[in-house]
Amino acid sequence: MGLRSAVLQVAAGALQQRLNADTCDNAGPEQPCPCGQTARYVDRRDKTFTSVLGDLTLKRAYYHCAACKQGFCPRDRALGMDDAAVSPGLLRMLGSVAAEVSFDTSSGLLWDLAGLRIDAKQVERMAERLGAEMAEDERQYTPVSDDAVAPTLYLGIDGSGIPVRPEELAGRAGKQPDGKAKTREGKLVIVWCAESRDEEGLPVRDPGSITYSAAIESAATLDTDEYPSEFTERVQREATRRRLSEAKRVVAIADGAIYNWNVVFELLPSAIQILDRCHAKQHLNDVANAIFGKGTPEADQWANQRKQELDDEQLQELLAALGQHADTCKEAKTCVGYVERNRHRMRYKEFHAMELCTTSNIVESGCKVIFTTRFKHSTMHWSVAGANKILAIRCYKRSGRFEDFFERRSQRKAAA
């Protein structure tokens, strides 16, 4: 560790000396100011930046604009450090660790693995700054994939509760016994293809085909709204990137939440709609437990029979069995409405004959990957804005878009 620290200091000193020996950033007595006026050269000023090699104290030409009363250093802009005291390489490191683990743990990892002492609050500030850039990039930049479009593309939608600060929950109804909420729902859209087959001939997700986009945002759109909801627009952007309109078949898989299907109907009216089979079977388990008692042989036997009817697409028999208990069991009554509302999405024998996925295991796994492992620890209470910034980084990393973002960011900085 001591040797590594010494080597990094030598490298930092060499880089600092090289940069400070170059005075080409002094481009004359005047420079155009971003405000549109002219800024005048003042002097060369020192500023200490933190890089992947450690601290660097750089001397930079400083220009000041009398019109807007603002100053700037062209070198900071050229190095991509005009809005932060860290180098782009270190910012990338900060984003990588903060997207995976807590800010405290990130601080420790940066020291253990890179020999950089950066406290947890600075990790949080810089990661959120990067996340804000990525979130804006996601909204503004929707490049179309160059990859060949698979014959069948799947779109999955789901949500998961993220614990947030009490002030972010004021007036919101929830599932707690007192009717209050403890979380805000993060909404996730996933796109993937499954042309591969397992040993039994069932569809299997193709490696590297999955992409994610998520945020805590509204999915509700009223008929009188001029624009779609934020989440609907997010789904539209992801569908555009993945060229869903060019696929021979588009399959939408989700649970029974009405907003899921409203989004699908609005954006992909010709998509094959499939209600997640595992989700439907869980509803049948809940009904069986409510009627016969949780874990009883009678509950297991009744649930297994109903599940078999579901798999065999015997929905009339399933509805008849539920109807026998609808007057005495509210869970059974609710399930009757659930099946009737979604029966056109429960044609599982037909879907299997078409060699389509009928479960949302990939979507459920996506919720764990994107939400659970980073946001749902006992001591965590997020702000909505903070959670969305880290979600933006996490989705870019998991979707293979992290490096592309930094290349675009570098190009933007150079062109500014």
MARMIVEX-896015 format. One line per field, with one value per residue (C-alpha): residue in three letters; residue number from 1; y, x, z. Coordinates in Angstrom, 3 decimals. Each point is the difference from the previous one (the first is absolute). Example, Ala and Ser with C-alpha at 12.3 -4.5 7.8 and 13.67 -1.06 7.14 Angstrom:
% residues 2
rest (ALA SER)
nr (1 2)
yy (-4.500 3.440)
xx (12.300 1.370)
zz (7.800 -0.660)
This chain:
% residues 416
rest (MET GLY LEU ARG SER ALA VAL LEU GLN VAL ALA ALA GLY ALA LEU GLN GLN ARG LEU ASN ALA ASP THR CYS ASP ASN ALA GLY PRO GLU GLN PRO CYS PRO CYS GLY GLN THR ALA ARG TYR VAL ASP ARG ARG ASP LYS THR PHE THR SER VAL LEU GLY ASP LEU THR LEU LYS ARG ALA TYR TYR HIS CYS ALA ALA CYS LYS GLN GLY PHE CYS PRO ARG ASP ARG ALA LEU GLY MET ASP ASP ALA ALA VAL SER PRO GLY LEU LEU ARG MET LEU GLY SER VAL ALA ALA GLU VAL SER PHE ASP THR SER SER GLY LEU LEU TRP ASP LEU ALA GLY LEU ARG ILE ASP ALA LYS GLN VAL GLU ARG MET ALA GLU ARG LEU GLY ALA GLU MET ALA GLU ASP GLU ARG GLN TYR THR PRO VAL SER ASP ASP ALA VAL ALA PRO THR LEU TYR LEU GLY ILE ASP GLY SER GLY ILE PRO VAL ARG PRO GLU GLU LEU ALA GLY ARG ALA GLY LYS GLN PRO ASP GLY LYS ALA LYS THR ARG GLU GLY LYS LEU VAL ILE VAL TRP CYS ALA GLU SER ARG ASP GLU GLU GLY LEU PRO VAL ARG ASP PRO GLY SER ILE THR TYR SER ALA ALA ILE GLU SER ALA ALA THR LEU ASP THR ASP GLU TYR PRO SER GLU PHE THR GLU ARG VAL GLN ARG GLU ALA THR ARG ARG ARG LEU SER GLU ALA LYS ARG VAL VAL ALA ILE ALA ASP GLY ALA ILE TYR ASN TRP ASN VAL VAL PHE GLU LEU LEU PRO SER ALA ILE GLN ILE LEU ASP ARG CYS HIS ALA LYS GLN HIS LEU ASN ASP VAL ALA ASN ALA ILE PHE GLY LYS GLY THR PRO GLU ALA ASP GLN TRP ALA ASN GLN ARG LYS GLN GLU LEU ASP ASP GLU GLN LEU GLN GLU LEU LEU ALA ALA LEU GLY GLN HIS ALA ASP THR CYS LYS GLU ALA LYS THR CYS VAL GLY TYR VAL GLU ARG ASN ARG HIS ARG MET ARG TYR LYS GLU PHE HIS ALA MET GLU LEU CYS THR THR SER ASN ILE VAL GLU SER GLY CYS LYS VAL ILE PHE THR THR ARG PHE LYS HIS SER THR MET HIS TRP SER VAL ALA GLY ALA ASN LYS ILE LEU ALA ILE ARG CYS TYR LYS ARG SER GLY ARG PHE GLU ASP PHE PHE GLU ARG ARG SER GLN ARG LYS ALA ALA ALA)
nr (1 2 3 4 5 6 7 8 9 10 11 12 13 14 15 16 17 18 19 20 21 22 23 24 25 26 27 28 29 30 31 32 33 34 35 36 37 38 39 40 41 42 43 44 45 46 47 48 49 50 51 52 53 54 55 56 57 58 59 60 61 62 63 64 65 66 67 68 69 70 71 72 73 74 75 76 77 78 79 80 81 82 83 84 85 86 87 88 89 90 91 92 93 94 95 96 97 98 99 100 101 102 103 104 105 106 107 108 109 110 111 112 113 114 115 116 117 118 119 120 121 122 123 124 125 126 127 128 129 130 131 132 133 134 135 136 137 138 139 140 141 142 143 144 145 146 147 148 149 150 151 152 153 154 155 156 157 158 159 160 161 162 163 164 165 166 167 168 169 170 171 172 173 174 175 176 177 178 179 180 181 182 183 184 185 186 187 188 189 190 191 192 193 194 195 196 197 198 199 200 201 202 203 204 205 206 207 208 209 210 211 212 213 214 215 216 217 218 219 220 221 222 223 224 225 226 227 228 229 230 231 232 233 234 235 236 237 238 239 240 241 242 243 244 245 246 247 248 249 250 251 252 253 254 255 256 257 258 259 260 261 262 263 264 265 266 267 268 269 270 271 272 273 274 275 276 277 278 279 280 281 282 283 284 285 286 287 288 289 290 291 292 293 294 295 296 297 298 299 300 301 302 303 304 305 306 307 308 309 310 311 312 313 314 315 316 317 318 319 320 321 322 323 324 325 326 327 328 329 330 331 332 333 334 335 336 337 338 339 340 341 342 343 344 345 346 347 348 349 350 351 352 353 354 355 356 357 358 359 360 361 362 363 364 365 366 367 368 369 370 371 372 373 374 375 376 377 378 379 380 381 382 383 384 385 386 387 388 389 390 391 392 393 394 395 396 397 398 399 400 401 402 403 404 405 406 407 408 409 410 411 412 413 414 415 416)
yy (0.000 2.367 -0.808 0.515 3.343 1.122 -1.088 1.837 3.157 -0.211 -0.479 2.879 2.241 -0.874 0.696 3.237 1.166 -0.819 1.819 3.042 0.275 0.382 3.569 -0.262 0.636 3.657 0.755 3.724 2.982 -0.768 -3.041 -0.299 -0.285 -2.460 3.021 1.277 2.813 0.097 -1.175 1.397 -1.845 0.668 -2.368 -3.648 -1.502 -3.178 -2.544 -3.460 -2.812 -3.618 -2.542 -3.762 0.642 2.229 3.784 2.221 3.740 1.545 3.508 1.249 3.158 1.899 2.259 2.334 1.536 3.477 -0.338 -3.073 0.280 -3.640 -1.567 -3.222 -2.000 -1.472 -2.836 -1.196 -0.250 -1.776 -2.573 -0.538 1.449 3.362 -0.943 -2.229 -0.415 -3.582 -1.382 -1.812 -3.261 0.337 1.040 -3.222 -1.969 1.807 -0.778 -3.656 -0.673 2.239 -1.750 -3.342 0.624 2.609 3.266 -1.003 -3.310 1.800 2.285 -3.029 -1.792 3.008 -0.012 -3.786 -0.446 3.323 1.642 3.041 1.637 1.365 0.322 -1.402 3.399 0.919 -3.381 0.728 3.525 -1.016 -3.149 1.971 2.634 -2.745 -1.641 3.277 0.202 -3.567 0.537 3.042 -1.952 -2.766 2.532 1.843 -2.719 -2.905 -1.639 -2.870 -3.277 -1.189 -3.649 -2.189 -0.010 -3.375 -1.545 0.205 2.758 0.001 3.027 -0.374 2.561 -0.241 2.065 -0.292 2.096 2.102 1.290 3.793 2.784 0.813 3.437 -1.685 -2.011 2.779 -0.665 -3.260 -3.095 -3.263 -3.593 0.568 -0.870 3.715 0.518 1.951 -0.671 -0.817 -0.199 1.565 -2.314 -0.194 -0.963 -2.123 -0.802 -2.866 -1.086 -3.309 -2.785 -3.769 -1.817 -2.569 -3.192 -2.153 -3.821 -0.204 2.332 2.923 3.588 1.274 3.616 0.662 1.104 3.718 0.789 1.613 3.746 1.904 3.433 1.018 2.912 1.005 1.808 0.101 -2.514 1.521 1.727 1.590 0.343 3.774 0.031 1.713 -2.251 -3.633 -0.805 0.105 -3.776 -0.428 2.256 -2.075 -3.188 1.729 1.023 -3.528 -1.462 2.439 -0.885 -3.713 0.404 -1.888 1.269 -2.034 -3.347 -2.559 -0.640 2.203 -1.652 1.980 -1.842 1.551 -0.652 1.051 3.677 2.021 2.703 -2.603 -0.890 3.606 0.798 -3.051 0.755 3.628 -0.677 -3.542 -0.750 -2.968 -1.666 -3.478 0.554 -2.693 0.103 -1.389 -3.618 -0.082 3.109 -1.587 -3.174 2.032 1.455 -3.530 -0.891 3.036 -1.044 -3.585 1.207 2.347 -2.793 -2.992 1.481 0.611 -3.138 -2.469 -3.084 1.197 3.353 -1.664 -2.445 2.701 2.376 -2.708 -0.914 3.650 0.463 -3.008 1.521 3.198 -1.812 -1.965 3.206 -1.322 3.443 -0.740 -2.841 2.246 2.790 -2.482 -1.281 3.541 0.975 -2.657 1.997 3.540 0.760 -1.020 0.847 3.447 -1.363 -2.396 2.787 2.212 -2.838 -0.536 3.591 -0.403 -3.053 1.487 3.238 -1.780 -3.180 1.103 0.276 -3.492 -2.163 -1.923 -3.129 2.197 2.073 -3.122 -1.321 3.298 -0.691 3.127 0.715 0.140 0.914 3.213 -1.622 2.326 3.009 -1.158 -0.577 3.455 1.551 -1.720 1.035 3.627 0.727 -2.518 -0.550 3.732 1.863 -2.279 -0.180 0.552 3.313 1.536 2.743 1.747 3.265 -0.559 2.173 -1.813 -3.447 0.923 1.183 -3.250 -1.963 1.746 -1.155 -3.512 -0.432 1.319 -2.411 -3.007 0.858 0.320 3.754 1.275 0.358 1.463 2.706 1.020 0.151 2.318 2.019 0.451 1.091 2.526 1.439 0.319 1.721 2.463)
xx (0.000 2.844 1.737 -3.221 -0.567 3.540 -0.324 -3.321 1.563 2.873 -2.467 -2.193 3.061 1.078 -3.471 -0.285 3.403 -0.882 -3.335 1.417 2.844 -2.569 -1.306 -1.933 -3.217 1.079 -1.560 0.573 -1.361 -3.635 -2.291 -3.704 -2.114 -2.940 -2.256 0.835 2.302 3.799 2.045 3.489 3.077 0.843 2.793 0.863 -1.714 0.486 -2.682 0.345 -1.881 -0.319 0.839 0.432 3.670 -0.833 0.011 1.306 0.585 -0.373 0.834 -2.576 -0.609 -2.884 -2.343 -2.623 -3.024 -0.985 -3.474 -1.199 2.515 1.009 3.423 1.176 3.097 0.169 2.213 -2.639 -2.438 2.521 0.728 -3.680 0.338 -1.731 -2.872 1.745 3.186 0.505 1.354 -2.267 1.806 -0.696 -3.586 -0.424 1.404 -2.325 -2.998 0.950 0.289 -2.869 -2.361 0.780 0.438 -0.712 1.900 1.856 1.059 0.935 2.328 1.711 0.318 1.595 2.661 0.494 0.117 1.287 1.755 -2.276 -1.340 -3.443 -2.556 -3.503 -1.675 2.248 -0.711 -3.720 0.260 2.076 -2.017 -3.241 1.515 0.978 -3.406 -1.724 2.077 -0.884 -3.702 0.025 1.981 -2.613 -2.771 1.802 1.983 -1.881 2.395 -1.384 1.849 2.212 -0.566 -2.194 -3.577 -1.037 -3.184 -1.656 0.658 -1.401 -0.945 -0.526 -1.387 0.055 0.418 1.502 -0.230 3.039 0.231 -0.006 0.180 -3.179 -0.346 -0.208 -3.054 -2.271 -3.595 0.757 -2.111 1.833 -0.216 0.851 -2.669 -0.653 -0.442 3.219 2.846 3.619 1.237 -0.321 -0.285 2.921 -1.221 2.102 -0.148 2.088 0.540 1.602 -0.110 -0.205 0.835 2.106 -1.574 0.781 0.187 -3.790 -0.414 -1.275 1.018 3.075 1.159 2.834 3.187 0.681 -3.432 -1.584 -0.231 -1.548 -1.452 -1.549 -1.028 -2.430 -2.518 -3.659 -1.569 -3.483 -1.327 -3.446 -2.053 0.242 3.810 1.823 3.073 0.524 1.176 3.698 0.200 -1.859 2.574 2.784 -1.463 -0.307 3.672 1.122 -2.233 1.549 3.569 -0.688 -1.982 -3.045 -1.996 2.262 -0.420 -2.333 -1.539 -0.053 -1.044 -0.950 0.192 -1.164 -2.045 -3.619 0.595 -2.278 2.570 2.298 -2.560 -1.055 3.605 0.245 -3.297 0.976 3.466 -0.168 -3.627 0.937 2.216 -0.848 -1.047 0.858 -0.893 2.900 -0.947 1.862 -1.841 -3.348 0.884 0.949 -3.500 -1.403 2.248 -1.299 -3.597 0.675 1.652 -2.914 -2.570 1.700 2.788 3.613 2.092 -2.856 -0.257 -3.411 1.451 2.855 -2.331 -2.499 2.731 1.759 -3.245 -0.694 3.555 -0.411 -3.198 1.913 2.795 -2.544 -1.866 -3.170 -1.025 -3.739 0.677 2.385 -2.575 -2.675 2.236 0.751 -3.654 -0.995 1.850 -0.523 -2.880 1.918 3.619 0.993 3.283 -1.980 -2.320 2.952 1.669 -3.135 0.239 3.761 -0.465 -2.911 1.911 3.137 -1.293 1.150 3.497 -0.183 -0.093 3.028 -0.416 -0.214 3.003 2.069 -0.900 1.374 3.238 -0.378 1.068 -2.996 1.687 1.641 2.954 2.287 -2.039 -0.114 3.739 0.404 -1.799 2.448 2.990 -1.065 -1.890 0.390 3.749 0.801 -2.982 -1.675 2.292 -1.336 1.757 -0.705 -2.589 0.375 -1.132 -1.869 2.498 2.987 -1.411 -0.725 3.575 1.495 -2.609 1.185 3.593 -1.073 -2.141 2.736 2.513 -2.309 -1.021 3.554 -0.387 2.470 3.032 -2.069 -1.240 3.531 1.059 -2.923 0.776 3.625 -1.077 -2.468 2.648 2.494 -2.553 -1.150)
zz (0.000 0.839 -3.279 -1.960 1.701 -0.844 -3.627 -0.368 1.444 -2.486 -2.862 1.230 0.239 -3.541 -1.383 1.941 -1.255 -3.589 0.111 1.760 -2.522 -2.771 -0.144 -3.249 1.944 0.083 -3.367 -0.026 1.897 -0.816 -0.199 -0.883 3.158 0.125 0.608 -3.494 1.076 0.185 2.993 0.648 1.200 3.666 1.079 0.602 3.038 2.002 0.762 1.515 -1.720 1.083 -2.690 -0.155 0.881 2.964 0.399 -2.805 0.427 -3.436 -1.179 -2.497 -1.983 1.598 -1.986 1.432 -1.675 1.188 -1.541 1.925 2.847 -0.511 -0.486 -1.623 -0.846 -3.531 1.233 2.465 -2.879 -2.243 2.725 0.744 3.494 -0.379 2.327 2.537 1.988 -1.146 -3.259 -2.470 0.763 3.716 -0.664 -1.929 2.969 2.408 -2.169 -0.329 3.722 1.135 -2.414 1.647 3.736 2.677 0.007 3.189 -1.541 -3.226 1.943 1.547 -3.323 -1.659 2.694 0.058 -3.770 -1.321 2.944 -0.175 3.150 -0.902 2.774 -0.329 -0.371 -2.912 -1.606 0.376 -1.425 -3.008 -0.716 0.085 -2.289 -2.450 0.362 -0.836 -3.197 -0.925 0.707 -2.288 -2.603 0.117 -0.654 -2.773 -1.758 -1.549 -2.449 -2.007 0.540 -2.864 0.909 -2.179 1.284 1.424 -1.455 3.433 2.521 3.522 2.037 3.722 2.442 3.779 3.123 3.460 3.139 0.947 3.594 -0.045 2.554 1.970 -1.582 -3.436 1.136 1.261 -1.013 -1.816 0.687 0.608 1.171 3.661 2.624 0.517 -3.739 -0.386 -2.392 0.821 -3.573 -3.427 -2.975 -2.349 -3.462 -2.319 -3.707 -1.385 -3.602 -0.995 -2.558 0.541 -3.212 1.900 1.341 3.026 0.066 0.162 -2.953 2.082 -0.846 1.853 0.150 -2.431 1.812 -0.244 -1.453 3.062 0.636 2.904 0.655 3.328 2.205 2.717 -2.176 -0.915 -2.379 0.122 -3.106 -0.069 -3.170 0.416 0.320 -2.838 0.337 1.020 3.520 0.819 0.154 -3.282 -1.646 1.589 -1.472 -3.383 0.063 0.844 -2.710 -2.483 1.006 -0.344 -3.269 1.217 -2.958 -2.328 1.768 -1.564 3.407 3.086 3.244 3.097 3.335 3.271 3.114 0.364 0.840 -2.257 -0.701 -1.594 -2.625 -0.554 -0.921 -2.280 -1.732 -0.556 -1.427 -1.412 -0.873 -2.202 2.628 1.275 3.616 2.553 3.670 1.998 0.726 3.329 1.127 -0.884 1.911 3.059 -0.013 0.030 2.947 1.892 -0.623 1.119 3.204 0.717 -0.475 1.636 2.113 -0.901 -0.469 0.429 -2.253 -1.170 -1.067 -1.893 -1.757 -0.991 -1.222 -2.033 -1.736 -0.862 -1.303 -2.251 -1.393 -0.605 -1.862 -2.063 -0.843 1.650 1.164 0.206 2.447 1.925 0.239 1.102 2.816 1.134 -0.262 2.548 2.666 -1.300 2.400 3.119 -0.901 -1.199 -1.427 -2.202 -1.138 -0.836 -1.910 -2.100 -1.208 -0.522 -2.260 -1.930 -0.579 -1.212 -1.638 -3.481 1.500 1.543 -3.155 1.211 -2.152 -3.082 1.098 0.646 -3.456 -1.347 1.958 2.112 3.571 2.338 3.266 1.068 1.767 -1.939 1.086 3.637 -0.130 -1.521 2.975 2.328 -2.111 -0.402 3.224 2.814 0.222 0.084 1.412 2.545 3.009 3.494 0.611 -3.403 -0.519 -3.320 -1.450 -3.257 -1.883 1.522 -0.728 -3.615 -0.527 1.275 -1.977 -3.164 0.596 0.940 -3.109 -2.288 1.501 -0.185 -3.573 -1.343 -0.568 2.594 -2.289 -2.843 2.345 0.997 -3.627 -0.779 3.118 -1.083 -3.458 1.428 2.316 -2.852 -2.248 2.694)
